[in-house]
């Protein structure tokens, strides 16, 4: 291996441990290359470390321990612990790139009129279609964020309506509510409860009674 050949050539000028650390290889791997019999785990670490370098370079430096751990198993048939992969990456000073960012899905419309609280934090219904609660979450993907709006019947904890889109406009939550209304056809008096969101004309109020 070229790295070990370089270390061997420069061992009279620099400490072996220093060069191994700077070049991202292990001392055990170097001595294994020289024919010195190290421990079996050290030899395995050296082999896994080499593959980690290859996988990390092939991902253009974006893969972290979870993805490298998965590729070791899927592509190379090496089944080891994720903590072991993380440890070897720390030794080699390799890091992945985190593509996720924090997203706020609830931003209250300060200009909207707030409705009376019809629920008072009591979310236990005694019958179906008496109280629905709605919320929005986000799902990070490699193509960007998708937003999921859901409507849940608090009596059964069942999702009765949902909608997914790449935006937070009003139609996202309206589509979820329309699905719930179509599926359940509730009677008068149903309370639909949501937070003080940013969707004008719908989630600007916290809740409403659907007649």
N, C-alpha and C positions, 0 to 999 in steps of 0.2 A: 504494500500500500504506500502511495507517494508520501502521505503525511508522516507515517512512521519512518520512512527512509530519510525524510528531512530531519526528524527528531534525532535519529541515530547519527546523522552526519554532523549535527550541531551540539551533540551532548557534551562535548568538551568545552563549549562556549557558554551554554546555558543549562540550568538545572532541568532534568527531565520532567519533574513534576510541574515546573513553571511552563514549559513548552506544551505539555499535554493540556494544561488548563487553558492556556491562551488559544490553542488550536482546536479546542472542543472535543478532545479524545481522552480516553482514560489511560492511566498508567498500566492498568491490567491489560488493556488492549495492546499497548506498545510491547510489553514483555511477552505477551502471547505471540506477537509477530516475530519477536526475536527467538522464539522457541523455548522460552523459560516457562515451565508449567505453572500457571496461576490456578486459582480456585475455579471450579466449574462455573460458579455464578458470575465471577468476574469476566470469564470468557463470553458467557451469554450476554452480559451487559455490554461488552464491546461490540458484539454482533448487532444487538438491538440498537445500540447507539449509532452505529453506521447506517442502519436502515432509517432511523429517525432523521438523521441528516439528509438522506436522500428524499424522504417523503416531504420533509419541511421545505427543502429546496424546490421540489416539484410543485409545491403549492404556492410558490413565490413568497414564501415566508408568512403565509396566512394561517396555516393549520396550527391549532393548539393541541394540548394533550388528548382531549377526547377524540378528535378526528384522527390524529396519528395512531392512537390506540385502536380505533376501529379499522384503519387501513392495515395495520400490522396483522390483525386477525383475518381480515377478508382477503387481502392480496398476497400476504406472505405466510399465512398459516401459523403465526406466532401469537400464542395466547398467554398474556401476562397481565398483571394488574395495572390499572390506570395510574395508580400512585407511582409505580415503578417507572412508567413512561414519563410522568411529570418530573420525577427525580433526575432522570437522565437528561431531560431537557434543561433543567436548571443547571446541571453540571456543564452542559454544552452552551449555556446562555442562549437558548432558543426560546422564542415566545411566539404565540399566535396573535392574530389580529381579531379584536372583538368588533363585529359589525353592528352590534345592537346599540341602540340609544334609548334613553328614557322618553316615553311618550305620555303626555297627559291627555286623557280622553274626557275629563270633566272640567269644563271651564264655565263657571256661572255667568250668565248674561246679566250684567249689573243693571241694565235698563229695563229688564222684564219685571212685571208684577208677580209677586210671590203669592201662590195660592195658600189657603188655610191647610194646616196639617190634618188630614183626615185619618191618619193611621196612628200617630203618636207612638211610633216605634213598636207597635204591636203587629207583628207579621204572621200571626197564627190565625188562619182562617178555619171556620167550622164547616164549610161546604165548598164544593168546586165553584169557580167563577165568581167568587166573592171579592178576592183581592189578588191582583196581578202586580208583580214588580218587574221593572225593566232596568237594564243597565247595558253599558257598552264596554267591551274590552278590545285589546288589539293583539294581533298575531304577527310577529316578525317573520318574514320570509326573505329569501335571497333576492326577490324582485321588489322588495319594499314592505310596507306595513299594510295589513288588511284589518279592517275594523268589523267587529261582530256585535250586532245588537240582538238581545234576547228578551223575551217576555216569559216570565215564569209564574205559574199558578202556585201560590203559597200553600194551598191545601194539599196538593200532591207533590210539590216541588218539581213538577214536570214542565219542560220547555214547551210552550204552546205556540210560540211564534219566534222566528229569527230572520235575520237579514245580514248579508255580508257585502262590503264594498271597500273601495280604496279611498274613501272620503268620510267626513263626519257631518255631511249635510243632513238637512231635515228628513229627506226621503229615506235615509238609512233606517231611522227609528220608525217612520211611518210604515215602511214595508213590513217591519217586524210586527207592528201592531195590527196591520191589515191581515197578515197571515193568522195571527191569534184569533181575531174576530171571525175570520172565515172558518177556522177549524172548530171553534167552540160555540159560536152563535150565542153569546151570553145574554141573560135577561137584564132588565133594568137594575141599576144600583151597583153594578160592578165598579170597584175602585181600581184605577190604574195609577201606580205609584212609581215615581222615578226621581233621580236626583236633579239638582239645579244645573242642567247642562247648557251647552252653547247652541243647541239647535233651535233657532228662532221659530216661534209659533207653535212649538210642541213641548220641548223639554224646558222651556223658559219657566214654566211653573212646575212645582215639585210633584203634583198629582192632580188627578181629576176624577170625577165620577162619570162613567160612561153610561149614557142613557140609550 
